[in-house]
Amino acid sequence: MNERSPATRSSDRAGGEPPRLGPRPLERTPVDPGAAEMFGRPNGVEGGFAAPRGDTPGRSPATMAAPPPAALASAFGRPATDAPALQRPPDSTTNGAEPDAAFWVDGADRDPWRDPESAVALGPPAAPDRAAGSPPRGEGPRLSLRELVFGRRVDPRALAALALVAVLIGAAGGFIGRLTADGASGLTDPDPTITQTVDAKERPPGSVADIARRTVPAVVSIEIRVGQEGGTGSGVVIDPAGYILTNNHVVAPAADANGAQIEAIFHDGTRTAARIVGRDPKTDLAVVKVDVANPVVATIGSSAGLVVGDGVLAIGSPLGLVGTVTDGIVSALNRPVRLDGSGADANAVIDAIQTDAAINPGNSGGPLVDSTGAVVGINTAIRSLGMGEGGSIGLGFAIPIDDARTIAEELIRTGVVTHAEIGINARSVSDGTTDGAQVQNVQQGGAAAAAGIVEGDVIVRVGDRPIAGADELVVAVREHNPGDTLPVQLIRDGRPLTVSVVLTSD
């Protein structure tokens, strides 16, 4: 049994009361000496505030600031005790009050200039201070020009020197102006004599001016409108009845469109409605008709007699500019050209006349005339460097008039044209020494199939014309009529072969 403490035993003896326990001792974390020196209370300070100012035991006396300089003390220091206050007048006669009386004391005279509660009032201007009995001031002396301009700081001799310099500058300026006037007068003449004009130069027959004078009246500008869209081309009058030859791609957008309008504009500005007579998409030719009495008709020539280097003129309405004439030469003949089929019914292939006469969009359908003024071709296409439509770079192409006249006559008679057909599809090939058109497929029942032509054959000649590619094969066949029999030379498996082909109709 554990022994109880004496306190417990005493309580038991006192009457059985429970023991009382004292508070548990506080546990304080020991303070670091360095932190106590840095953040502890100064020596001699026991509470939360320092002792009143004075010498404190354990502390060094406070350091006093040095007295300010005399100039600063005089400017910003307190005024001397014997100096008069700002609220009191310097003497007893300033405002009629006693020296010891202040203006705010009841009964004292008030100075409104010093009373902050004075009311605002308008009065006459302040009169200048003037001694009693002094006479009024008179008008002062007037200033001279020198005094007004320069004050009293410029010597009269300096003024004279400045005047002399001004005179010299004016004299020099006058002298220079005189010289300038004399030079300018040499450029003008009050009595001019202009040489009389001479007669205009002679325009002999066959000159460009003579050809243009005779041919332009037979050329028209063709405008089509389909809804909100439109286009412009050219055409040439080929018959007194009002028949006009043009390109198929000029009138094709209006051929089957409802509400389409076609107008022909002559060189004198006359407008008239035009109607489509017939179209041939394979040769890109068309004929339209206007109801005009006695129109000027173009002279139709022959393209068969052209040679490279012959002079030609291209006439039409490039970009809508009616009656435009450009000059050039024949650059090449029998140039197979495949036309862009956009806006037309099919990709046409023409056996073109190449010329460097400027041809631009809008010239299509206009005539190409020779040095006699006769129509030798129908301007149709150009080559350009850019994408889409571009301007002329000297590569223009026209349909020979010998081909165009045959097509136009057939369109005027019947409204449709048929062409010779061989019945194959081909592509251009070359083995480095020989060019030709290689047969890709043969139409069953066609002229080529009947003649024994098979796929893979390379056609190198049709009749008398050499074939250098697929486009040239098309134009070579189209030169003939349906039913004509032509010798066709080809190469099969490396061996030359000649077959006879009876052309059919398309």
Sequence and secondary structure as in RCSB ss.txt:
>XXXX:A:sequence
MNERSPATRSSDRAGGEPPRLGPRPLERTPVDPGAAEMFGRPNGVEGGFAAPRGDTPGRSPATMAAPPPAALASA
FGRPATDAPALQRPPDSTTNGAEPDAAFWVDGADRDPWRDPESAVALGPPAAPDRAAGSPPRGEGPRLSLRELVF
GRRVDPRALAALALVAVLIGAAGGFIGRLTADGASGLTDPDPTITQTVDAKERPPGSVADIARRTVPAVVSIEIR
VGQEGGTGSGVVIDPAGYILTNNHVVAPAADANGAQIEAIFHDGTRTAARIVGRDPKTDLAVVKVDVANPVVATI
GSSAGLVVGDGVLAIGSPLGLVGTVTDGIVSALNRPVRLDGSGADANAVIDAIQTDAAINPGNSGGPLVDSTGAV
VGINTAIRSLGMGEGGSIGLGFAIPIDDARTIAEELIRTGVVTHAEIGINARSVSDGTTDGAQVQNVQQGGAAAA
AGIVEGDVIVRVGDRPIAGADELVVAVREHNPGDTLPVQLIRDGRPLTVSVVLTSD
>XXXX:A:secstr
     HHHHHHHHHTS                HHHHHHHS  TT  SSS   SS  TTS          HHHHHH
HS   TTS  TTS SSTTSSSS TT  TTSTTS   TTT TT              TT           HHHHHH
TT S HHHHHHHHHHHHHHHHHHHHHHHHHHHHHHTT  SS             TTSHHHHHHHHGGGEEEEEEE
ETTEEEEEEEEE STTSEEEE HHHHGGGTS TT EEEEE TTS EEEEEEEEEETTTTEEEEEE  SS     B
  STT  TT EEEEEE GGG TTEEEEEEEEEEEEEEE   TTSSS  EEEEEEE S   TT TT EEE TTS E
EEEEEEE  SSSSS   SS EEEEEHHHHHHHHHHHHHHS    EE  EEEEEEE SS EEEEEEEE TTSHHHH
HT  TT EEEEETTEE  SHHHHHHHHHTS TT EEEEEEEETTEEEEEEEE EE 
